[in-house]
Amino acid sequence: MKNIEQRKQTILRVCQSIVRRQTDFLDRGIDQLKPMMIKEIAEEIGVHPSTVSRAVANKYAPHPTRGFELRYFFSEAVQGPVGAATPLLIVKRMVKKMIEARTRRIR
């Protein structure tokens, strides 16, 4: 019972940390996603990164528009030209949109 309660508390603390860091994303959408690493959350809540990794594995967070796998919130940062960090997920999304726009113009 003690281990189950500890696991529950770890998941809760991870989720609270995600919500604090990703409030803009949750309120305004994907373009507001901030880079966030498992290591950062682990340091914040005082556990090993592997503990956070296990805590978010195959877990989902409800949201009015859709459910999000907790791993979705973790993304490496890509440094921009002026030093601003952008999540890799956002960069990939931007490239995909550019390719789709270019493809539509060619047709």
All heavy atoms as an XYZ file, in Angstrom:
865
protein
N       0.832     -1.187      0.000
C       0.000      0.000      0.000
C       0.881      1.257      0.000
O       0.558      2.229     -0.657
C      -0.932      0.009      1.207
C      -2.007     -1.079      1.169
S      -3.044     -1.018     -0.300
C      -4.120      0.288      0.116
N       1.985      1.193      0.750
C       2.888      2.344      0.821
C       3.471      2.658     -0.559
O       3.545      3.817     -0.962
C       4.007      2.055      1.824
C       5.012      3.165      1.950
C       6.145      2.768      2.878
C       7.264      3.792      2.798
N       8.481      3.318      3.433
N       3.881      1.631     -1.289
C       4.459      1.827     -2.621
C       3.435      2.391     -3.600
O       3.772      3.230     -4.439
C       5.031      0.521     -3.155
C       6.279      0.103     -2.408
O       6.890      0.902     -1.708
N       6.651     -1.157     -2.548
N       2.210      1.926     -3.502
C       1.156      2.435     -4.381
C       0.895      3.908     -4.093
O       0.759      4.717     -5.009
C      -0.133      1.596     -4.237
C       0.103      0.192     -4.801
C      -1.309      2.279     -4.935
C      -1.011     -0.785     -4.532
N       0.851      4.271     -2.828
C       0.646      5.672     -2.453
C       1.814      6.538     -2.923
O       1.609      7.647     -3.419
C       0.466      5.801     -0.932
C       0.203      7.218     -0.468
C      -1.039      7.863     -1.058
O      -2.012      7.151     -1.400
O      -1.047      9.100     -1.182
N       3.022      6.015     -2.808
C       4.197      6.770     -3.256
C       4.150      6.981     -4.771
O       4.444      8.071     -5.259
C       5.475      6.027     -2.863
C       6.740      6.795     -3.189
C       7.994      6.069     -2.712
O       7.950      4.912     -2.308
N       9.115      6.761     -2.761
N       3.766      5.963     -5.502
C       3.651      6.081     -6.964
C       2.584      7.114     -7.331
O       2.773      7.940     -8.211
C       3.307      4.721     -7.560
C       3.186      4.736     -9.056
C       2.852      3.335     -9.553
N       2.491      3.379    -10.947
C       3.205      2.833    -11.911
N       4.319      2.213    -11.634
N       2.806      2.919    -13.161
N       1.466      7.067     -6.636
C       0.387      8.031     -6.869
C       0.879      9.458     -6.640
O       0.609     10.354     -7.444
C      -0.785      7.710     -5.937
C      -1.930      8.680     -6.017
C      -3.006      8.294     -5.005
C      -3.810      9.495     -4.613
N      -4.696      9.235     -3.490
N       1.617      9.661     -5.546
C       2.137     10.996     -5.229
C       3.154     11.461     -6.276
O       3.178     12.640     -6.643
C       2.762     11.012     -3.828
C       1.756     10.914     -2.709
C       0.721     12.028     -2.768
O       1.048     13.194     -2.936
N      -0.543     11.648     -2.638
N       3.968     10.554     -6.783
C       4.941     10.908     -7.818
C       4.227     11.339     -9.089
O       4.563     12.370     -9.682
C       5.887      9.720     -8.114
O       6.593      9.390     -6.922
C       6.866     10.056     -9.219
N       3.231     10.581     -9.500
C       2.473     10.936    -10.703
C       1.791     12.285    -10.516
O       1.802     13.133    -11.414
C       1.451      9.830    -11.059
C       2.177      8.557    -11.484
C       0.498     10.295    -12.160
C       1.295      7.335    -11.586
N       1.214     12.507     -9.357
C       0.555     13.779     -9.065
C       1.545     14.939     -9.146
O       1.262     15.963     -9.772
C      -0.101     13.726     -7.679
C      -0.785     15.006     -7.212
C      -1.953     15.357     -8.129
C      -1.264     14.850     -5.778
N       2.716     14.780     -8.533
C       3.705     15.861     -8.545
C       4.224     16.126     -9.961
O       4.440     17.273    -10.340
C       4.843     15.537     -7.581
C       4.355     15.634     -6.145
C       5.343     15.344     -5.041
N       6.739     15.296     -5.351
C       7.556     14.275     -5.021
N       7.063     13.224     -4.396
N       8.819     14.320     -5.304
N       4.406     15.064    -10.746
C       4.822     15.242    -12.146
C       3.753     16.018    -12.911
O       4.058     16.979    -13.615
C       5.105     13.876    -12.818
C       5.236     14.021    -14.325
C       6.354     13.232    -12.231
N       2.509     15.625    -12.753
C       1.415     16.302    -13.460
C       1.290     17.767    -13.026
O       1.080     18.650    -13.877
C       0.095     15.570    -13.234
S       0.009     13.993    -14.091
N       1.426     18.039    -11.753
C       1.358     19.423    -11.276
C       2.477     20.257    -11.882
O       2.256     21.403    -12.289
C       1.429     19.456     -9.746
C       0.176     18.949     -9.082
C       0.341     18.753     -7.581
O       1.442     18.557     -7.063
N      -0.780     18.808     -6.867
N       3.651     19.690    -11.988
C       4.787     20.397    -12.568
C       4.557     20.666    -14.060
O       4.847     21.757    -14.558
C       6.065     19.589    -12.365
O       7.181     20.302    -12.795
N       4.026     19.673    -14.763
C       3.713     19.853    -16.191
C       2.703     20.978    -16.369
O       2.881     21.859    -17.204
C       3.190     18.537    -16.818
C       4.309     17.498    -16.908
C       2.574     18.800    -18.191
C       3.833     16.109    -17.308
N       1.652     20.964    -15.590
C       0.613     21.992    -15.706
C       1.191     23.374    -15.431
O       0.903     24.330    -16.161
C      -0.585     21.682    -14.776
C      -1.531     22.863    -14.687
C      -1.321     20.446    -15.272
N       2.023     23.497    -14.400
C       2.644     24.806    -14.102
C       3.477     25.299    -15.270
O       3.435     26.472    -15.623
C       3.538     24.693    -12.865
C       2.834     24.939    -11.566
C       3.827     25.136    -10.412
N       4.786     24.058    -10.250
C       4.558     22.933     -9.577
N       3.390     22.738     -8.998
N       5.484     22.009     -9.459
N       4.230     24.411    -15.884
C       5.135     24.808    -16.964
C       4.426     24.974    -18.308
O       4.914     25.692    -19.172
C       6.255     23.773    -17.122
C       7.222     23.781    -15.966
C       8.140     22.567    -16.062
N       9.157     22.593    -15.047
C      10.437     22.859    -15.296
N      10.831     23.111    -16.510
N      11.306     22.871    -14.314
N       3.324     24.296    -18.500
C       2.669     24.296    -19.811
C       1.289     24.958    -19.792
O       0.444     24.670    -20.637
C       2.550     22.854    -20.333
C       3.869     22.142    -20.516
C       4.731     22.738    -21.628
O       4.358     23.666    -22.323
N       5.917     22.182    -21.795
N       1.062     25.873    -18.885
C      -0.235     26.543    -18.777
C      -0.633     27.234    -20.080
O      -1.783     27.125    -20.517
C      -0.229     27.557    -17.613
O       0.041     26.842    -16.413
C      -1.569     28.257    -17.476
N       0.302     27.942    -20.714
C      -0.017     28.631    -21.968
C      -0.459     27.642    -23.039
O      -1.412     27.883    -23.771
C       1.177     29.442    -22.468
C       1.472     30.642    -21.598
O       0.563     31.089    -20.859
O       2.615     31.135    -21.641
N       0.227     26.510    -23.131
C      -0.159     25.484    -24.091
C      -1.568     24.966    -23.794
O      -2.399     24.849    -24.686
C       0.835     24.322    -24.063
C       0.318     23.070    -24.704
C       0.250     22.955    -26.081
C      -0.135     22.013    -23.935
C      -0.243     21.798    -26.671
C      -0.621     20.862    -24.512
C      -0.683     20.766    -25.893
N      -1.832     24.668    -22.541
C      -3.133     24.120    -22.168
C      -4.259     25.128    -22.402
O      -5.369     24.743    -22.753
C      -3.118     23.673    -20.705
C      -2.172     22.499    -20.417
C      -1.982     22.325    -18.916
C      -2.673     21.224    -21.055
N      -3.962     26.416    -22.234
C      -4.979     27.456    -22.434
C      -5.124     27.895    -23.886
O      -6.221     28.189    -24.338
C      -4.646     28.697    -21.586
C      -4.805     28.447    -20.099
O      -5.472     27.460    -19.726
O      -4.253     29.248    -19.315
N      -3.992     27.946    -24.621
C      -4.009     28.571    -25.954
C      -3.638     27.689    -27.127
O      -3.738     28.115    -28.264
C      -3.091     29.788    -25.945
C      -3.620     30.868    -25.029
C      -2.794     32.105    -25.129
N      -2.440     32.466    -23.755
C      -1.355     33.082    -23.400
N      -0.482     33.435    -24.285
N      -1.126     33.364    -22.146
N      -3.138     26.494    -26.873
C      -2.870     25.595    -27.995
C      -1.411     25.280    -28.225
O      -0.512     25.793    -27.562
N      -1.199     24.437    -29.224
C       0.107     23.818    -29.467
C       1.227     24.811    -29.730
O       2.376     24.565    -29.382
C       0.039     22.788    -30.610
C       1.355     22.021    -30.670
C      -0.265     23.456    -31.924
C       1.229     20.644    -31.152
N       0.928     25.939    -30.323
C       1.983     26.903    -30.610
C       2.595     27.493    -29.348
O       3.628     28.161    -29.404
C       1.467     28.014    -31.521
C       1.160     27.493    -32.920
O       1.815     26.519    -33.351
O       0.256     28.038    -33.577
N       1.986     27.253    -28.213
C       2.482     27.771    -26.940
C       3.253     26.718    -26.131
O       3.650     26.975    -25.005
C       1.308     28.295    -26.096
C       0.537     29.398    -26.764
C       1.413     30.606    -27.061
O       2.172     31.058    -26.218
N       1.318     31.121    -28.274
N       3.465     25.537    -26.716
C       4.205     24.479    -26.023
C       5.632     24.947    -25.752
O       6.291     25.487    -26.631
C       4.231     23.200    -26.865
C       4.837     21.964    -26.238
C       3.975     21.483    -25.072
C       4.987     20.860    -27.263
N       6.100     24.752    -24.537
C       7.450     25.163    -24.150
C       8.350     23.933    -24.088
O       7.895     22.847    -23.743
C       7.424     25.839    -22.782
C       6.692     27.157    -22.774
C       6.703     27.753    -21.375
C       6.021     29.089    -21.338
N       4.573     29.016    -21.446
N       9.635     24.125    -24.402
C      10.555     22.994    -24.260
C      10.587     22.539    -22.801
O      10.563     23.363    -21.891
C      11.915     23.581    -24.647
C      11.639     24.877    -25.303
C      10.296     25.336    -24.848
N      10.614     21.248    -22.602
C      10.625     20.717    -21.242
C      11.263     19.329    -21.287
O      10.872     18.499    -22.101
C       9.183     20.644    -20.707
C       9.083     20.250    -19.265
S       7.383     20.371    -18.644
C       6.602     19.031    -19.523
N      12.220     19.112    -20.422
C      12.927     17.841    -20.390
C      12.549     17.064    -19.130
O      12.265     17.656    -18.082
C      14.443     18.082    -20.385
C      14.950     18.920    -21.553
S      14.966     18.024    -23.087
C      16.285     16.902    -22.777
N      12.558     15.759    -19.244
C      12.267     14.890    -18.104
C      13.220     15.202    -16.947
O      12.815     15.252    -15.787
C      12.332     13.404    -18.510
C      11.080     13.056    -19.333
C      12.476     12.497    -17.307
C      11.045     11.657    -19.877
N      14.472     15.464    -17.276
C      15.480     15.768    -16.256
C      15.074     16.990    -15.427
O      15.270     17.017    -14.213
C      16.822     16.010    -16.940
C      17.946     16.354    -16.010
C      19.215     16.617    -16.787
C      20.292     17.144    -15.861
N      21.469     17.585    -16.593
N      14.519     18.008    -16.065
C      14.104     19.224    -15.353
C      13.003     18.926    -14.336
O      13.041     19.406    -13.204
C      13.603     20.278    -16.342
C      14.646     20.772    -17.300
C      14.052     21.595    -18.433
O      12.825     21.544    -18.663
O      14.839     22.290    -19.096
N      12.032     18.134    -14.753
C      10.928     17.792    -13.857
C      11.453     16.943    -12.702
O      11.081     17.140    -11.547
C       9.799     17.054    -14.612
C       9.240     17.922    -15.733
C       8.699     16.602    -13.659
C       8.638     19.233    -15.287
N      12.354     16.009    -13.013
C      12.933     15.155    -11.978
C      13.647     16.001    -10.925
O      13.477     15.781     -9.714
C      13.895     14.151    -12.604
N      14.422     16.969    -11.373
C      15.129     17.843    -10.431
C      14.138     18.652     -9.598
O      14.315     18.821     -8.396
C      16.073     18.776    -11.181
C      17.287     18.070    -11.754
C      18.125     18.961    -12.652
O      17.794     20.148    -12.851
O      19.137     18.445    -13.180
N      13.095     19.131    -10.244
C      12.094     19.952     -9.541
C      11.387     19.188     -8.429
O      11.152     19.729     -7.355
C      11.069     20.489    -10.544
C      10.037     21.391     -9.933
C       9.085     21.965    -10.959
O       9.527     22.350    -12.055
O       7.873     22.012    -10.658
N      11.058     17.937     -8.697
C      10.301     17.179     -7.695
C      11.193     16.275     -6.838
O      10.708     15.583     -5.956
C       9.136     16.384     -8.317
C       9.633     15.266     -9.230
C       8.182     17.317     -9.045
C       8.533     14.324     -9.688
N      12.500     16.276     -7.126
C      13.446     15.557     -6.282
C      13.491     14.058     -6.471
O      13.638     13.317     -5.497
N      13.373     13.606     -7.726
C      13.474     12.169     -8.018
C      14.437     11.969     -9.188
O      14.851     12.918     -9.837
C      12.095     11.549     -8.352
C      11.144     11.642     -7.172
C      11.486     12.166     -9.595
N      14.762     10.729     -9.466
C      15.632     10.385    -10.596
C      14.842     10.527    -11.900
O      13.633     10.246    -11.921
C      16.132      8.945    -10.428
C      17.266      8.615    -11.337
N      17.072      8.169    -12.617
C      18.613      8.699    -11.157
C      18.245      7.971    -13.200
N      19.198      8.289    -12.321
N      15.495     10.940    -12.990
C      14.787     11.044    -14.274
C      14.074      9.757    -14.700
O      12.993      9.809    -15.293
C      15.892     11.412    -15.272
C      16.897     12.143    -14.443
C      16.868     11.454    -13.096
N      14.649      8.601    -14.369
C      13.987      7.346    -14.740
C      12.656      7.181    -14.007
O      11.724      6.563    -14.526
C      14.889      6.144    -14.477
O      15.137      5.997    -13.094
N      12.551      7.762    -12.823
C      11.294      7.717    -12.074
C      10.223      8.518    -12.797
O       9.081      8.073    -12.938
C      11.491      8.266    -10.643
O      12.501      7.486     -9.998
C      10.208      8.215     -9.841
N      10.596      9.691    -13.291
C       9.649     10.516    -14.056
C       9.271      9.796    -15.348
O       8.104      9.741    -15.718
C      10.233     11.913    -14.362
C       9.312     12.704    -15.280
C      10.487     12.670    -13.070
N      10.256      9.222    -16.010
C       9.999      8.498    -17.254
C       8.986      7.374    -17.040
O       8.040      7.217    -17.821
C      11.304      7.934    -17.811
O      11.090      7.284    -19.029
N       9.165      6.609    -15.980
C       8.214      5.529    -15.674
C       6.849      6.086    -15.279
O       5.811      5.527    -15.624
C       8.761      4.633    -14.555
C       9.866      3.707    -14.990
C      10.200      2.685    -13.913
N      10.483      3.264    -12.615
C      11.664      3.700    -12.212
N      12.692      3.642    -13.028
N      11.836      4.199    -11.002
N       6.855      7.210    -14.565
C       5.594      7.800    -14.099
C       4.727      8.272    -15.260
O       3.498      8.205    -15.173
C       5.871      8.962    -13.144
N       5.343      8.741    -16.349
C       4.548      9.265    -17.469
C       4.276      8.218    -18.553
O       3.465      8.450    -19.448
C       5.197     10.522    -18.104
C       5.337     11.628    -17.086
C       6.525     10.210    -18.768
N       4.926      7.074    -18.458
C       4.757      6.030    -19.477
C       3.314      5.543    -19.534
O       2.728      5.170    -18.514
C       5.693      4.865    -19.187
N       2.751      5.598    -20.721
C       1.391      5.109    -20.984
C       0.325      5.771    -20.115
O      -0.673      5.146    -19.768
C       1.324      3.594    -20.825
C       2.293      2.891    -21.751
O       2.332      3.180    -22.945
N       3.092      2.005    -21.206
N       0.549      7.025    -19.751
C      -0.432      7.782    -18.970
C      -0.935      8.938    -19.829
O      -0.194      9.523    -20.604
C       0.195      8.364    -17.696
C       0.966      7.413    -16.840
C       0.087      6.571    -15.980
C       0.851      5.698    -15.004
N       2.119      5.166    -15.395
N      -2.201      9.271    -19.654
C      -2.828     10.332    -20.439
C      -3.450     11.380    -19.534
O      -3.916     11.068    -18.450
C      -3.901      9.747    -21.357
C      -3.307      8.919    -22.475
C      -2.918      7.616    -22.260
C      -3.105      9.474    -23.728
C      -2.341      6.860    -23.276
C      -2.538      8.733    -24.758
C      -2.157      7.431    -24.526
O      -1.582      6.699    -25.523
N      -3.435     12.616    -20.016
C      -4.061     13.721    -19.297
C      -5.275     14.179    -20.088
O      -5.169     14.436    -21.293
C      -3.072     14.881    -19.148
N      -6.425     14.284    -19.449
C      -7.606     14.755    -20.166
C      -7.488     16.247    -20.470
O      -6.840     17.002    -19.745
C      -8.749     14.490    -19.191
C      -8.101     14.509    -17.844
C      -6.704     14.011    -18.045
N      -8.088     16.651    -21.563
C      -8.116     18.059    -21.980
C      -9.410     18.239    -22.768
O      -9.857     17.311    -23.431
C      -6.890     18.367    -22.848
C      -6.740     19.808    -23.183
N      -7.272     20.339    -24.325
C      -6.158     20.828    -22.527
C      -7.001     21.636    -24.363
N      -6.321     21.954    -23.277
N     -10.024     19.422    -22.729
C     -11.296     19.624    -23.437
C     -11.244     19.296    -24.941
O     -12.222     18.832    -25.505
C     -11.596     21.107    -23.224
C     -10.886     21.458    -21.960
C      -9.654     20.593    -21.936
N     -10.071     19.499    -25.577
C      -9.993     19.230    -27.010
C      -9.592     17.800    -27.330
O      -9.990     17.272    -28.359
C      -8.998     20.185    -27.695
O      -7.704     20.013    -27.111
C      -9.446     21.625    -27.554
N      -8.796     17.184    -26.437
C      -8.363     15.790    -26.631
C      -7.538     15.354    -25.443
O      -7.110     16.169    -24.641
C      -7.577     15.627    -27.922
C      -6.212     16.307    -27.893
C      -5.469     16.107    -29.172
N      -4.219     15.420    -28.930
C      -3.140     15.595    -29.664
N      -3.167     16.403    -30.678
N      -2.047     14.940    -29.409
N      -7.281     14.075    -25.338
C      -6.395     13.587    -24.289
C      -4.961     13.643    -24.787
O      -4.695     13.422    -25.967
N      -4.033     13.965    -23.912
C      -2.630     14.033    -24.287
C      -1.841     13.004    -23.504
O      -1.966     12.922    -22.276
C      -2.045     15.422    -23.968
C      -2.541     16.499    -24.868
C      -3.572     17.332    -24.462
C      -1.978     16.687    -26.123
C      -4.036     18.336    -25.289
C      -2.434     17.691    -26.950
C      -3.462     18.512    -26.533
N      -1.019     12.240    -24.213
C      -0.100     11.353    -23.521
C       0.873     12.244    -22.754
O       1.331     13.265    -23.275
C       0.639     10.472    -24.521
C       1.512      9.445    -23.839
C       2.159      8.466    -24.809
O       2.043      8.634    -26.028
O       2.798      7.530    -24.300
N       1.183     11.910    -21.525
C       2.051     12.770    -20.724
C       3.425     12.968    -21.363
O       4.018     14.033    -21.245
C       2.191     12.227    -19.301
C       0.923     12.293    -18.443
C       1.197     11.739    -17.050
C       0.384     13.715    -18.356
N       3.907     11.975    -22.094
C       5.202     12.122    -22.786
C       5.145     13.229    -23.852
O       6.181     13.778    -24.223
C       5.611     10.818    -23.449
C       6.123      9.806    -22.477
C       6.900      8.710    -23.214
N       7.322      7.685    -22.305
C       8.429      7.738    -21.580
N       9.213      8.772    -21.656
N       8.740      6.753    -20.771
N       3.967     13.544    -24.342
C       3.791     14.571    -25.369
C       4.349     15.920    -24.914
O       4.835     16.704    -25.726
C       2.290     14.703    -25.675
C       1.944     15.699    -26.735
C       2.004     15.354    -28.074
C       1.531     16.982    -26.396
C       1.668     16.269    -29.055
C       1.198     17.905    -27.374
C       1.274     17.537    -28.697
O       0.943     18.445    -29.670
N       4.280     16.194    -23.629
C       4.696     17.483    -23.102
C       6.210     17.648    -23.042
O       6.705     18.743    -22.857
C       4.109     17.700    -21.699
C       2.622     17.794    -21.713
C       1.838     16.706    -21.354
C       1.987     18.964    -22.095
C       0.460     16.792    -21.365
C       0.609     19.061    -22.108
C      -0.153     17.964    -21.753
N       6.943     16.558    -23.177
C       8.398     16.617    -23.101
C       8.988     16.709    -24.493
O       8.744     15.865    -25.342
C       8.947     15.385    -22.373
C       8.494     15.323    -20.947
C       7.404     14.562    -20.575
C       9.150     16.056    -19.972
C       6.973     14.516    -19.261
C       8.732     16.019    -18.650
C       7.645     15.251    -18.301
N       9.748     17.769    -24.721
C      10.338     17.981    -26.035
C      11.665     18.695    -25.872
O      11.779     19.642    -25.081
C       9.401     18.827    -26.901
O       9.990     19.108    -28.143
N      12.643     18.247    -26.629
C      13.926     18.935    -26.614
C      13.766     20.303    -27.246
O      12.884     20.529    -28.071
C      14.963     18.133    -27.395
C      15.343     16.843    -26.711
C      16.486     16.163    -27.421
O      17.450     16.856    -27.803
O      16.402     14.951    -27.584
N      14.642     21.197    -26.869
C      14.608     22.553    -27.403
C      15.560     22.683    -28.579
O      16.616     22.066    -28.618
C      14.991     23.551    -26.323
N      15.159     23.505    -29.536
C      16.002     23.860    -30.667
C      16.278     25.346    -30.524
O      15.344     26.134    -30.374
C      15.285     23.557    -32.007
C      16.133     24.022    -33.172
C      14.959     22.086    -32.117
N      17.565     25.726    -30.533
C      17.911     27.135    -30.377
C      17.635     27.880    -31.678
O      18.057     27.471    -32.749
C      19.379     27.293    -29.999
C      19.703     26.748    -28.619
C      18.979     27.477    -27.507
O      17.796     27.278    -27.276
N      19.690     28.301    -26.813
N      16.918     28.986    -31.549
C      16.605     29.827    -32.700
C      17.718     30.814    -32.975
O      18.710     30.883    -32.251
N      17.559     31.627    -34.034
C      18.612     32.561    -34.421
C      18.907     33.631    -33.373
O      20.011     34.132    -33.306
C      18.079     33.180    -35.715
C      16.619     32.916    -35.707
C      16.406     31.677    -34.892
N      17.938     33.982    -32.566
C      18.167     35.002    -31.533
C      18.305     34.368    -30.152
O      18.196     35.040    -29.147
C      17.035     36.066    -31.529
C      17.096     36.913    -32.769
C      15.681     35.410    -31.375
N      18.531     33.069    -30.114
C      18.761     32.390    -28.853
C      17.514     31.863    -28.169
O      17.605     31.232    -27.141
N      16.343     32.131    -28.717
C      15.106     31.639    -28.109
C      14.978     30.140    -28.368
O      15.229     29.670    -29.470
C      13.910     32.377    -28.695
N      14.588     29.402    -27.354
C      14.426     27.959    -27.476
C      13.012     27.632    -27.930
O      12.039     28.188    -27.429
C      14.718     27.279    -26.151
N      12.908     26.737    -28.911
C      11.625     26.290    -29.433
C      11.581     24.773    -29.345
O      12.555     24.111    -29.700
C      11.467     26.718    -30.911
O      11.632     28.131    -31.008
C      10.111     26.329    -31.463
N      10.467     24.213    -28.870
C      10.379     22.750    -28.809
C      10.530     22.123    -30.195
O      10.001     22.636    -31.191
C       8.985     22.487    -28.259
C       8.577     23.747    -27.595
C       9.266     24.846    -28.361
N      11.238     21.018    -30.264
C      11.440     20.309    -31.524
C      10.106     19.966    -32.177
O       9.964     20.045    -33.397
C      12.270     19.044    -31.273
C      12.677     18.233    -32.493
C      13.471     19.090    -33.471
C      13.493     17.026    -32.068
N       9.113     19.615    -31.391
C       7.779     19.300    -31.904
C       7.201     20.470    -32.699
O       6.622     20.283    -33.769
C       6.846     18.945    -30.745
C       5.406     18.611    -31.104
C       5.344     17.289    -31.845
C       4.554     18.550    -29.863
N       7.389     21.688    -32.222
C       6.877     22.883    -32.900
C       7.643     23.113    -34.199
O       7.056     23.456    -35.222
C       6.962     24.126    -31.980
C       6.146     23.911    -30.718
C       6.538     25.385    -32.710
C       4.660     23.738    -30.930
N       8.959     22.925    -34.170
C       9.772     23.100    -35.369
C       9.309     22.116    -36.449
O       9.122     22.487    -37.606
C      11.270     22.926    -35.064
C      12.089     22.938    -36.345
C      11.748     24.017    -34.108
N       9.103     20.868    -36.067
C       8.631     19.864    -37.032
C       7.273     20.265    -37.602
O       7.021     20.122    -38.797
C       8.520     18.491    -36.359
C       9.847     17.851    -36.077
C       9.632     16.495    -35.385
C      10.921     15.816    -35.062
N      10.720     14.513    -34.379
N       6.403     20.777    -36.748
C       5.070     21.207    -37.192
C       5.171     22.373    -38.171
O       4.463     22.429    -39.170
C       4.251     21.604    -35.962
C       2.793     21.804    -36.231
C       2.039     21.857    -34.893
N       0.658     22.121    -35.135
C       0.087     23.309    -35.007
N       0.801     24.339    -34.617
N      -1.189     23.471    -35.269
N       6.062     23.314    -37.914
C       6.253     24.458    -38.800
C       6.780     24.015    -40.168
O       6.314     24.484    -41.204
C       7.220     25.467    -38.161
C       6.621     26.186    -36.975
S       7.797     27.099    -35.923
C       8.815     27.955    -37.061
N       7.741     23.097    -40.172
C       8.296     22.589    -41.427
C       7.206     21.867    -42.217
O       7.079     22.057    -43.433
C       9.507     21.663    -41.166
C       9.918     20.928    -42.428
C      10.666     22.461    -40.589
N       6.400     21.071    -41.540
C       5.312     20.359    -42.212
C       4.338     21.343    -42.867
O       3.931     21.160    -44.009
C       4.557     19.475    -41.206
C       3.440     18.677    -41.829
C       2.736     17.815    -40.793
C       1.566     17.105    -41.432
N       0.751     16.393    -40.470
N       3.996     22.424    -42.153
C       3.092     23.435    -42.709
C       3.704     24.113    -43.927
O       3.021     24.362    -44.922
C       2.745     24.493    -41.657
C       1.752     24.051    -40.631
C       1.459     25.193    -39.669
C       0.442     24.819    -38.630
N       0.165     25.932    -37.709
N       5.010     24.400    -43.872
C       5.683     25.031    -45.015
C       5.665     24.114    -46.230
O       5.412     24.560    -47.350
C       7.118     25.390    -44.659
C       7.243     26.590    -43.767
S       8.970     27.071    -43.587
C       9.294     26.489    -41.933
N       5.930     22.839    -46.013
C       5.925     21.874    -47.117
C       4.526     21.762    -47.708
O       4.351     21.754    -48.933
C       6.453     20.503    -46.645
C       7.947     20.603    -46.328
C       6.176     19.418    -47.693
C       8.523     19.401    -45.622
N       3.504     21.682    -46.850
C       2.127     21.591    -47.338
C       1.745     22.834    -48.129
O       1.103     22.740    -49.183
C       1.166     21.389    -46.169
C       1.247     20.009    -45.560
C       0.454     19.872    -44.263
O      -0.025     20.891    -43.724
O       0.341     18.726    -43.785
N       2.128     24.019    -47.668
C       1.828     25.261    -48.377
C       2.524     25.294    -49.727
O       1.934     25.684    -50.742
C       2.232     26.471    -47.536
N       3.759     24.880    -49.756
C       4.523     24.846    -51.002
C       3.906     23.862    -51.989
O       3.778     24.146    -53.169
C       5.979     24.453    -50.688
C       6.844     24.292    -51.860
C       7.365     25.605    -52.311
N       8.383     25.375    -53.332
C       8.649     26.225    -54.267
N       8.025     27.376    -54.300
N       9.561     25.959    -55.156
N       3.500     22.702    -51.493
C       2.871     21.683    -52.334
C       1.565     22.203    -52.932
O       1.287     21.965    -54.118
C       2.615     20.395    -51.517
O       3.847     19.969    -50.958
C       2.037     19.300    -52.379
N       0.773     22.931    -52.152
C      -0.482     23.493    -52.659
C      -0.234     24.527    -53.756
O      -0.960     24.589    -54.742
C      -1.280     24.128    -51.524
C      -2.027     23.119    -50.655
C      -3.037     23.775    -49.752
N      -2.432     24.701    -48.798
C      -1.972     24.370    -47.600
N      -2.057     23.126    -47.191
N      -1.438     25.267    -46.800
N       0.821     25.312    -53.615
C       1.140     26.338    -54.630
C       1.618     25.706    -55.935
O       1.370     26.230    -57.002
C       2.210     27.297    -54.118
C       1.620     28.354    -53.209
C       2.645     29.360    -52.849
N       3.302     28.839    -51.648
C       4.479     29.197    -51.196
N       5.161     30.096    -51.811
N       4.973     28.658    -50.115
N       2.303     24.584    -55.838
C       2.836     23.919    -57.030
C       1.727     23.296    -57.854
O       1.767     23.293    -59.078
C       3.894     22.867    -56.651
C       5.123     23.570    -56.065
C       4.278     21.985    -57.806
C       6.180     22.645    -55.511
N       0.703     22.817    -57.200
C      -0.401     22.137    -57.916
C      -1.178     23.067    -58.724
O      -1.488     23.903    -59.146
C      -1.339     21.465    -56.930
C      -0.692     20.277    -56.297
C      -1.678     19.586    -55.391
N      -0.967     18.658    -54.546
C      -1.454     18.115    -53.479
N      -2.660     18.371    -53.084
N      -0.760     17.276    -52.769
